[in-house]
Amino acid sequence: MRIADFQKRIEDIYYERDSARGLHGTHMWFCEEVGELTRALRRNKREELEGEFADVLAWLSTLASMAKIDLEEAARKKYGQGCPRCKATPCACP
């Protein structure tokens, strides 16, 4: 699934509810999910990690949608040429 497709899917599922909560409240949920990912990283169980990574991506996507940011385009602009500073892949920055 492309990033844009995923972002649209999350909008279809959650945008109305998340918008009603507002950007600040939704950001708090995102931060909670990052904490859950941190705990899953400590436990290092693949199935749990997959779920938590997906949850963090979903919350990030909904935040981007609420801010009117196309994640795929933003990623392409920032990282499409390689490292944003040195433009190399892999990064050659000191």
Buried (B, 14 or more C-beta within 10 A) or exposed (E): EEBEEBBBEBBEEBBEEBBEBEEEEBBEBBEEBBEBBEEBEEEEEEEBBEBBBEBBBBBBBBBBBBEEEBBBEEEEEEEEEEEEEEEEEEEEEE
